[in-house]
Amino acid sequence: MAKARAIVKRLKAVKNIRKITRTMELIATARFKKAMDRATEAATYTRKISELVADLSKSAMTFTHPLLQAHPEEKHSILLILTSNRGLCGGYNSGVLRMAQRRMKEAQSPAAVELGHVLQVEVSGKRGLNFMRFQQRPVSESYTHFEDRPAFEEIEKLADRFIELYVKGKLDRLDVAYVQFHSIARQNAVVETLLPVGQLAIATRGSAQKSETEKQENIEYEFVPSAKEILEEIVPASFKARLFKCFLDAAVSEQIARMVAMKGATENAGSMIGDLTRNYNRARQSQITSELSEIIGGAAALE
């Protein structure tokens, strides 16, 4: 009887866990749909404005923007790592942190050290902060207020600080480690260079867009009111839009990872419940058989 009671107790615990994982799966699904809508809406705008910046940077203009110009030496760079505040999302955080570690090792190479390269690490998300604390890696800035619905106003403040550092020469390169969203079935962790913006504009093109743009490289632009005023407006806007999309991609990818992880946990709990139910039935059957044998033996002894 003791074995059957233990199985019943464990069966009850697994059923409760399945209810929790199923609920978390439904919540992640609802949040994923909202986050995907935001990421999809921002994707087209970000791609077009980045292509426009790339075309303008290649045109024969006498004026250029500081964000388009790469600095002669990369001595000061920032690596921004986007992770989640909560766990139970599979390998989402581990993929981002793995890519971030590669960038940090690159910055610590003998060639980079010889040039006096300094890499500052900024982390968004409690999971990334815990990992850096475990690795005893110093973090210059930390952010824990970005959830599954990052606001553009919050990202804009962050972008303005990066722009100010870059224009003043205190920042030579900005990299962002995050999970890039392509589709429901495809997300991959990347480290993307956002500053200088010229590298960003070229990186956002597809192969088909490249060939089409190459044919239009010699197009002359007419600027109204002036190229300087347009560039001063559109180049920072391009950088802010791309940084915002990084946060949106990270948010939707996190919900997909959590949705998949909770679905797998729910299915595994269901499988365990089936196995425990069969084990309980066997234990109960064995117990009934034993009790019947005792009854029959007692009756035979009385005769």
C-alpha positions in Angstrom: 0.0 0.0 0.0 2.9 2.3 0.7 4.1 2.1 -2.9 0.7 2.9 -4.3 0.4 5.9 -2.0 3.8 7.2 -3.1 2.8 6.9 -6.7 -0.5 8.7 -6.1 1.3 11.5 -4.3 3.8 11.9 -7.2 1.0 11.6 -9.8 -0.8 14.5 -8.1 2.4 16.6 -8.1 3.0 16.0 -11.8 -0.6 16.9 -12.7 -0.2 20.2 -10.8 3.1 20.9 -12.7 1.4 20.2 -16.0 -1.3 22.7 -15.2 1.3 25.4 -14.5 3.4 24.7 -17.7 0.2 24.6 -19.8 -0.8 28.0 -18.4 2.6 29.4 -19.0 2.5 28.1 -22.6 -0.8 29.9 -23.2 0.5 33.1 -21.7 3.7 32.9 -23.8 1.6 32.3 -26.9 -0.6 35.4 -26.3 2.5 37.6 -25.6 4.3 36.1 -28.6 1.5 37.2 -31.0 1.5 40.8 -29.7 5.3 40.9 -29.8 5.4 39.5 -33.3 3.0 42.1 -34.6 5.2 44.9 -33.2 8.4 43.3 -34.7 6.8 42.8 -38.1 5.5 46.4 -38.2 9.0 47.7 -37.4 10.9 45.4 -39.7 9.7 47.1 -43.0 10.3 50.6 -41.7 13.8 49.7 -40.4 14.8 48.0 -43.6 13.7 50.8 -45.8 15.3 53.6 -43.8 18.6 51.6 -43.5 18.6 51.1 -47.3 18.0 54.9 -47.8 21.0 55.7 -45.5 23.2 53.2 -47.4 22.2 54.8 -50.7 22.8 58.3 -49.4 26.2 57.3 -48.0 27.3 56.1 -51.4 26.1 59.1 -53.3 28.5 62.0 -54.2 27.8 64.3 -51.4 30.1 66.9 -49.9 28.6 66.6 -46.5 28.5 63.4 -44.4 27.2 62.5 -40.9 29.5 61.6 -38.0 27.6 58.3 -37.4 28.4 57.2 -41.0 32.2 57.6 -40.5 34.3 54.8 -39.0 36.9 56.0 -36.6 40.6 55.4 -37.6 41.2 53.2 -34.5 38.8 51.0 -32.5 40.0 51.7 -29.0 36.7 52.0 -27.1 33.8 49.8 -27.9 30.6 48.7 -26.1 28.9 45.3 -26.2 25.2 45.4 -25.4 23.8 42.0 -24.4 20.0 41.5 -24.5 18.8 38.6 -22.3 15.6 37.9 -20.4 14.5 38.8 -16.9 12.9 35.4 -16.3 13.9 31.8 -17.0 12.0 28.8 -18.3 12.7 29.8 -22.0 15.0 26.9 -23.1 18.3 27.8 -24.7 17.3 31.4 -25.4 19.8 33.0 -23.0 22.6 30.5 -23.4 22.7 31.2 -27.2 23.0 35.0 -26.7 25.6 34.6 -24.0 27.7 32.2 -26.1 27.9 34.8 -28.9 28.7 37.5 -26.4 31.6 35.5 -25.0 33.0 35.2 -28.5 33.0 38.9 -28.9 34.6 39.4 -25.5 37.3 36.9 -26.3 38.0 38.7 -29.6 38.4 42.0 -27.7 40.8 40.3 -25.3 43.0 38.9 -28.1 46.7 39.8 -28.1 46.3 42.0 -31.2 43.4 44.0 -29.5 45.3 44.3 -26.2 48.4 45.6 -28.1 46.3 48.3 -29.7 44.9 49.3 -26.3 41.4 48.2 -27.1 38.9 48.5 -24.2 35.5 46.7 -24.3 32.7 47.8 -22.0 29.9 45.3 -21.4 26.3 46.5 -20.9 23.6 43.9 -20.1 19.8 44.0 -20.3 18.0 41.3 -18.4 18.5 39.6 -15.0 19.7 36.3 -16.5 22.6 38.0 -18.3 23.5 39.9 -15.2 23.6 36.7 -13.1 25.8 35.1 -15.7 28.3 38.0 -15.8 28.3 38.0 -12.0 29.1 34.3 -12.0 31.9 34.8 -14.6 33.2 37.8 -12.5 32.9 40.0 -15.5 32.5 43.7 -14.8 29.3 45.3 -16.3 29.4 49.0 -16.9 25.6 49.5 -17.3 22.7 47.2 -16.5 19.0 47.3 -17.4 16.2 45.2 -15.9 13.1 47.3 -16.9 12.8 46.1 -20.5 10.1 43.4 -20.7 8.2 41.9 -23.6 6.9 45.3 -24.7 9.9 47.7 -24.8 8.8 51.3 -25.4 10.5 53.3 -28.1 10.9 56.3 -25.7 13.1 54.1 -23.4 15.2 52.8 -26.3 15.5 56.3 -27.7 17.2 57.5 -24.4 19.6 54.6 -24.7 20.3 55.4 -28.3 20.9 59.1 -27.6 23.6 58.2 -25.1 25.3 56.0 -27.6 25.1 58.7 -30.3 26.6 61.3 -28.0 29.5 59.0 -27.0 30.2 58.2 -30.7 30.1 61.8 -31.9 32.4 62.9 -29.1 34.9 60.1 -29.9 34.4 58.3 -26.6 32.9 55.3 -28.5 34.4 53.7 -31.7 32.1 50.7 -32.1 28.8 49.4 -30.7 27.8 45.7 -30.9 24.5 44.2 -29.8 24.2 40.5 -28.9 20.6 39.4 -29.2 18.4 36.7 -30.8 17.4 37.8 -34.3 13.8 37.0 -35.3 13.2 35.7 -38.9 10.1 33.6 -38.5 8.3 31.4 -36.0 10.5 28.5 -37.0 13.8 30.4 -37.2 15.6 32.6 -34.7 19.3 32.8 -34.2 21.6 34.5 -31.8 23.9 37.1 -33.4 26.3 39.9 -32.6 25.5 42.8 -34.8 27.5 46.0 -35.3 25.2 49.1 -35.1 27.8 51.8 -35.0 29.1 53.2 -37.3 25.8 53.3 -39.1 27.4 52.7 -42.5 28.1 49.1 -41.5 24.5 48.7 -40.4 23.0 50.0 -43.6 25.0 47.6 -45.7 24.3 44.6 -43.4 20.6 45.0 -43.6 20.4 44.4 -47.3 19.3 41.1 -48.9 21.1 39.6 -51.9 18.3 40.6 -54.2 18.2 44.1 -52.8 22.0 44.3 -53.3 21.9 43.6 -57.0 19.1 46.1 -57.4 20.8 48.8 -55.5 24.1 48.2 -57.3 22.4 49.2 -60.5 21.2 52.5 -58.9 24.5 53.5 -57.3 25.1 56.2 -59.8 21.7 57.9 -59.2 22.0 61.6 -58.3 19.8 62.9 -55.5 18.2 66.3 -55.2 17.8 67.4 -51.6 15.1 69.7 -50.3 15.8 71.6 -48.1 19.4 70.4 -48.0 21.5 67.2 -47.7 22.9 68.3 -44.4 19.5 68.8 -42.7 18.2 65.5 -44.1 21.2 63.5 -43.0 21.1 65.1 -39.6 17.5 63.8 -39.2 17.6 60.5 -41.0 20.9 58.9 -39.9 20.1 59.1 -36.1 16.6 57.9 -36.9 18.0 54.9 -38.7 20.2 54.0 -35.8 17.4 54.4 -33.3 15.0 52.3 -35.4 17.5 49.5 -35.7 18.3 49.4 -32.0 14.6 49.4 -31.3 14.1 46.5 -33.6 16.9 44.5 -31.8 14.8 44.8 -28.6 11.7 43.8 -30.4 13.4 40.8 -32.0 14.7 39.8 -28.6 11.2 40.1 -27.0 9.4 38.0 -29.7 12.2 35.4 -29.7 12.1 35.1 -25.9 8.3 34.4 -26.1 8.8 31.8 -28.8 11.5 30.0 -26.8 9.3 30.0 -23.7 6.3 28.8 -25.6 8.3 25.9 -27.1 9.9 25.1 -23.8 6.6 25.0 -21.9 4.9 23.0 -24.6 7.7 20.4 -24.3 7.3 20.4 -20.5 3.6 19.9 -20.8 4.0 17.0 -23.2 6.6 15.4 -21.0 4.4 15.8 -17.9 1.6 14.1 -19.8 3.9 11.2 -20.7 4.9 10.9 -17.0 1.3 10.9 -15.9 0.6 8.0 -18.3 3.6 6.0 -17.0 2.7 6.8 -13.3 -0.9 5.7 -13.9 0.2 2.4 -15.4 2.6 1.9 -12.4 -0.2 2.7 -10.0 -2.6 0.2 -11.7 0.1 -2.5 -11.5 0.8 -1.7 -7.8 -2.9 -1.7 -7.0 -3.5 -4.9 -8.9 -0.6 -6.6 -7.0 -2.0 -5.3 -3.8 -5.5 -6.7 -4.5 -4.1 -10.0 -5.6 -2.1 -10.2 -2.3 -5.2 -9.4 -0.3 -7.3 -12.0 -2.1 -4.6 -14.6 -1.5 -4.6 -13.8 2.2 -8.4 -14.1 2.4 -8.4 -17.4 0.5 -5.6 -18.7 2.8 -7.5 -17.7 5.9 -10.6 -19.3 4.7 -8.8 -22.5 4.0 -7.2 -22.5 7.4 -10.6 -22.2 9.1 -11.9 -25.3 7.3 
